[in-house]
Amino acid sequence: MTKNYTKLLHFPTHLRDRMVSSTLSDSLREQYHARSCRVIKGDSVRVMRGEYSGIEGKVERVNTKKGSLSIEGIQREKVKGGNVKVQIHASNVIIMSLKLDDKYRQKKIQRKLNVSNGAAERSRKQGKSKKQTKTVRNQEDQEQR
């Protein structure tokens, strides 16, 4: 018997989609300046926890209601015979490579890159660290009071 998470069923779709995100591998983190990303069909992932840990494969199906993924190559045998795809929760995998055929996804990644590069440039131009700018702002606020 599967568990029904009734609270998840009442979430709006855009929030449920956010729950099907997973962390990126170290190389992808450096490349895209992002820690995590939504998993879609066609991404290559590696299972990090559970019985199937260490197995890599492509995502065949994403279930947003349960927040789980079907990964090719991960199956188990039924008692009566036959194989069944095993559902693995998105938080238990790491994305190894992204499927970048989707224009919407490309734009979203490009936006993240621009934002992170812009913040780095601003701090370099000012020659100040985040902590220094924060103390300057606090001093200005106190002067205004």
FENNORVEN-V529980 format. One record per run of one state. SS is the DSSP state (hx for helix, st for strand, lp for the rest). FROM is the first residue (numbers start at 0). TO is the last residue. If there is no record, write none. Layout:
BEGIN
ss = {SS	SS}
from = {FROM	FROM}
to = {TO	TO}
END
This chain:
BEGIN
ss = {lp	hx	lp	hx	lp	st	lp	hx	lp	st	lp	st	lp	st	lp	st	lp	st	hx	st	lp	hx	lp	hx	lp}
from = {0	5	9	12	18	20	24	25	32	35	38	43	47	55	63	67	77	82	89	92	97	102	126	129	144}
to = {4	8	11	17	19	23	24	31	34	37	42	46	54	62	66	76	81	88	91	96	101	125	128	143	144}
END
